[in-house]
Amino acid sequence: MPSKQATRDNRNVPVRRTPDLPELFRLNIEVGDLEAAISFYTALLGIQGRKQAGSRCYFDCGPVTLQVIDVSAVRKPHPAAKALYFRVRDLEAVYERAGALGCVSSETIHDAPGGGIVVRPWGERSFYASDAWGNPLCFVEDGTVYAG
């Protein structure tokens, strides 16, 4: 319910408060060879990354930036715990690029091939892949994203 709060001209008007929602703006994935990762992600995503200081590269993926960071100078890369999900308009085009890169998943997801374009039980039309450092990726066709 809107609260009453004085405005600059001191009139009492209803003010609708919006919660201060945190916005996710960057996700990190660790790799062991930045140049190889830039080449891979440029080919897979079909976009050019922006190389940054500190052995990293940014890929603009809508409101969230994918930060690919090479940690090999200090330790072995840790793969992401769960898949990073990308909404794409042309799922077949991304699938072809993933196939050419040899990165489609060989796992079974809900009794269906993870590396095949499949309509999942929750309604998303998608396929799974992974990079050379074990980071799991999922590409979902726009218009089929399950928002819960």
C-alpha positions, 0 to 999 in steps of 0.5 A: 500500500502506498505511504504518504510522504512529503514531496519537495513542495511539501504536499502530501501525495501517495508515494509508491515504494519499490523494493531495493532489488539487487540486480545481477550484472556480472557472472564469472567463469574460470578458465586456464587459457584466456586466448583459447577461451576468448576464441571459444566463447567468441565462436560459440556466442557469436559475439566479440568479447572485450579484453580487460586488465587482469587476464579477463574478457567481458562478453555482453550477454544482455543485462548480465556480463559474462566475465571469463577470467584466466586463473591459471597463474595462481591455480587450476580453474574451478568449473561453475557448479551449475549450468549458466543459462543463455536465452537465444533467438536462434537455437539451431544456429548456436547448436551448429556452432557448438557442434562445430566446436565439439562442446555439446553435452554427452550427459543425459538430462531428465532421460533425454540427451543433454546435447540434443535440442529437446523440449525439457519437462518444464517446457524449455527447448534447449541443449547443454554444452560445456567449455574445455574447463568444465563450465556447464552451459545451457542454451534456451530458445527465446519464448520457451524460458520457464520463469517459475 
